[in-house]
């Protein structure tokens, strides 16, 4: 007689029970698959991984309410966004979908919790959201597909769609940290939608996005890149160093500004091509790289040919104050070639070629150059490290702040030294080649 509490198998994931209902007599199996509507605006811009409008609600927390006398069940969708259950009724079911999901592999112990909440005013949180779906016409052994249709102005459902899709890609790429975890517990991710503040920020355990960012998948993946790096062990140097974006460039090609709307934003402090202190430039460039890897296929080094990819930049650049970005915005549509092909997004060695006064300083680089540096390191022909190995390399360097000193100006040298002392040692020459190709540090000579 339906899903009974007594005939269940329970898996514990982070203290949450995942209920796998068993069959009851005179009942038949039904499957429901759920999709989110993404509402993203930067999909299919030349990248190889296109999410589309309908995204499987992977691992979403749901409550299934059958007709009486069958009992409600709290459970989770599988990693395809589906749930199979037993019932004797074809009509009268309701499925309540919650703003929480456990995304990962088929192993119920290898999942990461993702939740989206809302912050209308500073420190005022709305934490619980549900979507109710009426299920009708559930024929025995049938599969029914349903879609969560967000109401006008609802950011929570679409953010659940994109954040879980990116998390799924992280697992596909095998870049999630493994035990023992840096923070002592398995990573979790809370997405906070901030009505009162524009821009986006990624940190340990959280990512926040404002009204200007919620429809852009590259923003989500970039900020989750910061989150990922933090969950592997945090950032280099002090907090003040890696968020210091006040390098005073006098080169017009290497300045940055954004269009300011009615909602406060700090997005104008740095940009894709602005000359910056090396530490924040590397930090932002690596987050760009994570977004790029998420939505672009890796090259196969055995082909002896590096493949390009596309990164879609997302900030609303103020062309009145930084007219040097006119071609970037109007011609290239803010798209960036990861190889620098045809100078889409800006030519290689940007600071060297365009920031003449800034390039005299060893401690100055750009997000663009660092993103391409990492892409070259991972995808150029020949023996290449994996992104997981690169993350482990950073973690190795971070664990010994006495030997590997990171501050505003000392990044490339410390990373190179750490590579020589770690499992990245076979790739030292490749790291040096990547620097020569993309110019993140001018303290070494390149042929």
Long-range contacts (C-beta under 8 A, 24 or more apart in sequence): 1-25, 1-26, 1-27, 1-69, 1-70, 1-88, 2-27, 2-66, 2-69, 2-70, 2-71, 2-86, 2-87, 2-88, 2-89, 3-64, 3-66, 3-70, 3-71, 3-73, 3-85, 3-86, 3-87, 4-71, 5-71, 5-73, 8-73, 11-108, 11-109, 13-102, 13-108, 13-109, 13-111, 14-102, 14-111, 14-113, 14-186, 14-188, 16-76, 16-102, 16-113, 17-74, 18-75, 18-76, 18-102, 18-108, 19-73, 19-74, 19-75, 20-75, 21-73, 21-75, 21-85, 21-86, 22-86, 23-86, 24-86, 24-88, 26-88, 27-86, 27-87, 27-88, 28-86, 28-87, 28-88, 28-140, 28-141, 29-84, 29-85, 29-86, 29-140, 29-141, 30-84, 30-85, 30-86, 30-87, 30-138, 30-139, 30-140, 30-141, 30-142, 30-143, 30-144, 31-82, 31-83, 31-84, 31-85, 31-142, 31-143, 31-144, 32-82, 32-83, 32-85, 32-95, 32-135, 32-138, 32-143, 32-144, 32-145, 32-146, 33-80, 33-81, 33-82, 33-143, 33-144, 33-145, 33-146, 34-60, 34-62, 34-77, 34-81, 34-82, 34-95, 34-97, 34-133, 34-145, 34-146, 34-147, 34-148, 35-81, 35-145, 35-146, 35-147, 35-148, 36-147, 36-148, 36-157, 36-158, 36-160, 36-161, 36-164, 37-147, 37-148, 37-149, 37-150, 37-157, 37-158, 37-161, 38-158, 38-161, 38-162, 38-165, 38-217, 39-150, 39-158, 39-161, 39-215, 40-158, 40-162, 40-215, 40-216, 40-217, 41-215, 41-216, 42-215, 42-216, 42-217, 42-218, 42-312, 42-314, 43-217, 45-310, 45-312, 45-333, 45-335, 46-310, 46-335, 47-295, 47-296, 47-309, 47-310, 47-312, 48-295, 48-296, 48-297, 48-309, 49-169, 49-294, 49-295, 49-296, 49-297, 51-161, 51-162, 51-165, 51-217, 54-147, 55-161, 55-162, 55-164, 55-165, 56-80, 56-81, 57-81, 57-97, 57-101, 57-148, 57-160, 57-161, 57-164, 58-101, 58-103, 58-164, 58-165, 58-168, 59-101, 59-102, 59-103, 59-104, 59-111, 59-114, 59-164, 60-97, 60-98, 60-100, 60-101, 60-160, 60-164, 61-97, 61-98, 61-100, 61-101, 61-102, 62-95, 62-96, 62-97, 62-98, 63-95, 63-96, 63-98, 64-93, 64-94, 64-95, 64-96, 65-93, 65-94, 65-95, 65-96, 66-92, 66-93, 67-91, 67-92, 67-93, 76-101, 76-102, 77-101, 79-103, 79-104, 79-105, 79-106, 79-168, 82-143, 87-138, 89-138, 90-136, 90-137, 90-138, 90-139, 90-140, 91-136, 91-137, 91-138, 92-136, 93-134, 93-135, 93-136, 93-138, 94-132, 94-133, 94-134, 94-135, 95-132, 95-133, 95-135, 95-146, 96-130, 96-131, 96-132, 96-133, 97-130, 97-131, 97-132, 97-133, 97-148, 98-128, 98-129, 98-130, 99-128, 99-129, 99-130, 99-156, 99-160, 101-160, 101-164, 103-164, 103-167, 103-168, 103-171, 104-167, 104-171, 104-176, 105-171, 112-167, 112-176, 112-186, 112-187, 112-188, 112-189, 113-188, 113-189, 114-160, 114-163, 114-164, 114-167, 114-188, 114-189, 114-190, 114-191, 115-188, 115-189, 115-190, 115-191, 116-156, 116-159, 116-160, 116-163, 116-190, 116-191, 116-192, 116-193, 117-156, 117-190, 117-191, 117-192, 117-193, 118-155, 118-156, 118-192, 118-193, 118-195, 119-192, 119-193, 119-194, 119-195, 119-196, 119-208, 120-195, 120-196, 121-195, 121-196, 122-196, 122-197, 125-192, 129-156, 129-157, 131-157, 155-193, 155-211, 155-214, 156-193, 158-214, 158-215, 159-191, 159-193, 159-209, 159-214, 159-220, 160-191, 162-217, 162-220, 163-189, 163-191, 163-207, 163-220, 163-224, 165-217, 166-217, 166-220, 166-221, 166-224, 166-294, 167-224, 169-221, 169-294, 169-295, 170-224, 170-228, 170-294, 173-293, 173-294, 173-387, 173-388, 174-386, 174-388, 175-228, 175-387, 175-388, 175-391, 176-228, 177-228, 177-231, 177-232, 177-391, 181-231, 182-231, 182-232, 182-233, 182-234, 182-395, 183-231, 187-227, 187-231, 189-224, 189-227, 196-263, 196-264, 197-263, 197-264, 197-265, 198-261, 198-263, 198-264, 198-265, 198-267, 199-265, 199-266, 199-267, 201-226, 202-226, 202-227, 202-230, 202-287, 203-227, 203-230, 204-230, 204-231, 204-234, 210-263, 210-265, 211-263, 212-261, 212-263, 212-265, 212-267, 212-316, 213-314, 216-312, 216-314, 217-295, 218-291, 218-295, 218-311, 218-312, 218-313, 218-314, 219-314, 221-290, 221-291, 221-294, 221-295, 222-287, 222-288, 222-290, 222-291, 222-314, 223-287, 224-290, 225-286, 225-287, 225-288, 225-289, 225-290, 225-291, 226-283, 226-287, 228-290, 228-391, 229-283, 229-286, 229-287, 229-290, 229-391, 229-394, 232-391, 232-392, 232-394, 232-395, 233-394, 233-395, 233-398, 233-399, 234-398, 235-283, 235-398, 236-279, 236-282, 236-283, 236-394, 236-397, 236-398, 236-406, 236-411, 236-414, 237-279, 237-406, 237-407, 237-408, 238-407, 241-277, 241-279, 241-280, 241-406, 241-407, 241-408, 242-279, 242-280, 242-283, 243-280, 244-277, 244-279, 244-280, 244-408, 245-269, 245-270, 245-274, 245-276, 245-277, 245-280, 247-274, 247-275, 247-276, 247-277, 247-358, 247-364, 249-274, 249-275, 249-355, 249-357, 249-358, 250-357, 250-358, 251-275, 251-354, 251-355, 251-356, 251-357, 251-358, 252-322, 252-323, 252-324, 253-324, 253-354, 253-355, 254-350, 254-351, 254-354, 254-355, 254-358, 254-366, 255-321, 255-322, 255-324, 256-317, 256-322, 257-317, 257-318, 257-321, 257-322, 258-315, 258-316, 258-317, 258-318, 259-316, 259-317, 259-318, 260-318, 267-315, 267-316, 268-318, 270-367, 271-315, 271-317, 271-367, 272-313, 272-315, 272-336, 272-345, 272-346, 272-366, 272-367, 272-368, 273-325, 273-328, 273-346, 273-350, 273-354, 273-366, 273-367, 273-368, 274-366, 274-367, 275-351, 275-355, 275-358, 275-364, 275-365, 275-366, 276-364, 276-365, 276-366, 276-367, 277-363, 277-364, 277-408, 277-409, 278-363, 278-364, 278-365, 278-408, 278-409, 278-410, 278-411, 278-412, 278-440, 278-441, 279-406, 279-407, 279-408, 279-409, 279-411, 280-408, 281-364, 281-365, 281-366, 281-367, 281-369, 281-370, 281-440, 282-365, 282-370, 282-411, 282-412, 282-440, 284-367, 284-370, 285-366, 285-367, 285-368, 285-369, 285-370, 285-371, 285-373, 285-374, 285-440, 286-370, 286-371, 286-374, 288-367, 288-370, 288-371, 289-370, 289-371, 289-374, 289-375, 289-378, 290-387, 292-338, 292-371, 292-375, 293-378, 293-387, 296-338, 298-378, 298-379, 299-379, 299-380, 299-381, 301-379, 301-380, 301-381, 301-382, 301-383, 301-384, 303-381, 304-381, 305-381, 306-339, 306-376, 306-379, 306-380, 306-381, 307-339, 307-379, 308-337, 308-338, 308-339, 308-341, 309-337, 309-338, 309-339, 309-375, 310-335, 310-336, 310-337, 310-338, 311-335, 311-336, 311-338, 311-345, 311-371, 312-336, 313-345, 336-368, 336-371, 338-371, 338-372, 338-375, 338-379, 339-372, 339-375, 339-376, 340-372, 340-438, 348-372, 348-437, 348-438, 348-439, 349-437, 349-438, 349-439, 350-439, 351-439, 352-439, 352-442, 359-439, 359-442, 360-442, 362-409, 362-441, 362-442, 362-443, 363-408, 363-409, 363-410, 365-412, 365-439, 365-440, 365-441, 369-438, 369-439, 369-440, 370-438, 370-440, 372-437, 372-438, 373-434, 373-435, 373-437, 373-438, 373-440, 374-434, 376-433, 376-434, 376-437, 376-438, 377-427, 377-430, 377-431, 377-434, 380-430, 380-433, 380-434, 382-430, 383-426, 383-427, 383-430, 384-427, 384-430, 385-424, 385-427, 385-430, 389-423, 389-424, 390-424, 392-422, 392-423, 393-418, 393-419, 393-422, 393-423, 393-424, 396-421, 396-422, 396-423, 396-424, 397-422, 411-440, 411-441, 412-440, 412-441, 412-443, 413-441, 413-443
